Amino acid sequence: MKDASETIQTPRKKNSSLRRKIDGNTPSKSGRDRADKALRASERRIKRNLKNILFSDNDDSLKDLTLSDVLDVQVFQTIMDDFFMLTNISNAIIDVRGTVLVAAGWQDICTKFHRVNPETHKHCIESDTILTKKVNPGAFKLYRCRNNLWDMATPIFISGRHLGNIILGQMMLEDEPRDREIFRAQARRYGFNEQKYLAAFERVPVFSRETVSNAMAFCTNIAHIISTLSYSNIRLARTLTEQEQAERLLKEREELLNRVGDIAKIGGWEIDMTTGKVMWSKGTYDIIEIDYDQPPAGLNEQTGFYLPEYRDMVENSLKQLIETAQPVVVEAPVKSKKKGTIKWCQTVAEAVTENGKVVKLQGAVKDITERKKAEDEIRTLNAELEERVAARTAELAERTRQMEAFTYSVSHDLKAPLRGIDGYSRLLLEGYSDRLDEEGLAFLKTVRQATEQMRQLIEDLLDYSRMERRSLSSREVHPLSFIKTLIDERSEDIAARNIKITLTIPDVVVKSDPEGLIQVLRNLLDNAIKFTGRVPDPSIEIGGEERDTTCLFWVRDNGIGFDMRYHDRIFEIFHRLHSTDDYPGTGIGMAIVQKAIKRMGGRAWTESVPGKGATFYLEVPK
């Protein structure tokens, strides 16, 4: 795991556009009345909690002041909910005692895993502790916790006292690798369900450092606003009219929401279906590229922003929204008014109903041009990949055809002369052996032995070729029954050489290719019989054991063995460690074993000591 790290930063000053007034976005009278009412109720609630503090001349009264006394939790919960909906950044407002007053969008990886497991929960507590220390007002601390996620915090001070913190986090940064293996290792270390934990990891959002810095700057503004509700400012606020308070707070909230829109490239809109009045946020003006002093487009005019070929779809979606009052999501390109540039936009719209009638349409529009470009690039790459796969498939098909032609040639063109040589040499040996001297008979026997060796080599090559080309079948098989059949087939040779056979293989069932598996077991058994040919008391053990997802089998002999330096050569085609005079063979049998077991999804290896025998292992999936 990477070491936790931290940085303390002061938000960069942004241009004056953050505080620009949004023309055309003045609240309606009914909206102002509702806001006035909410603010009056909020102030009454605060005044009740702060009555003794506000009217006390003793500054010691501040020692009992808590963040919950001055924070309107309902209002700030709404703000932080909006912040999360627009940025996808998890957040919380927590007092210095660790009490969570406001929270929005906490990630599953934290709530369901990190803060549940005792050890990783200690990391979370450590992160909370480090984040809230030694940070000045107006600054924030960026910290990577020991659970490998980034968190940030900015303090809330009132009258010089640290009462709480705004925390953002449970995220990753773009300029750091999104290392899935680190979180896989964490899942195993702490006993999490790996599949669910990695799924939660995939949902963790990733942001650039610029976006993080902008978001934290937004939160320092919130901390500043909370701080202004301190003891002295609250007493000063008594001299303000309720209307002035409403206008100030509404303006601050509007600026904060516009700031969020700038970060996320999101704009909001609302259409009053009764009056026809339309309201746009600053973000919507920026996306459509219309001057702020221009009135927003009405319902019928808005479809004109979209490219002609998409207008019917947009109109049908709006019609569906009005008729069903069910939310709709539309993705389509628009043409900006100023520069004529094409932007892809995603519009999420919902209906507000009263007494079953749609009275308002409202929603958000987001610039998704970059996402669409990325999707186009992915489609292009996929098309190129499919072309390469098709070309490679055609190439493999051609090679397969050539291999089939070669196999046919070997089967017919090479075998026919060998049968002739074998037949005529046998006739010579049977009909004319009395006319040949001892040297002639030896020559003739050598011809027949070479012919038989060539025939066996051709058969092994054909087996190797068929193993590569034939289709695999996957069925439940009993390896023990295969072993017994192979031993019975070789019973005469085993009895003649007095080979001791020991079976310690369980009667398990594996899902494998029957033809391939029996070929592998046949070659390993024949190999053990061959290389115990010159030991005084030959013995062969065939064993196995069942594991969680695989079965392990082995064939162990007390034959001549080999030096492990040559381990890799054992499974290479035509490679032999002994001469054919001592131990006949073609050098293909173990290559067939390796190829067959790999095609079945298993693996093969061997261990040996010269003069003490060898053990060949097979691991086969269940």
Helices and strands as residue ranges (DSSP letters): E 5-9, G 16-19, H 29-54, G 59-64, H 67-70, H 73-87, E 90-95, E 100-104, H 108-108, I 109-114, H 118-131, E 140-144, E 150-158, E 161-173, H 180-190, H 194-202, E 206-207, H 209-227, H 231-237, H 242-264, E 266-272, E 278-280, H 282-288, H 299-302, G 303-305, H 308-324, E 328-335, E 342-354, E 357-367, H 369-409, I 410-414, H 415-431, G 433-435, H 438-469, E 475-477, H 479-489, H 491-496, E 500-504, E 510-512, H 514-531, E 539-546, E 550-557, G 564-571, H 589-599, E 603-608, E 614-621
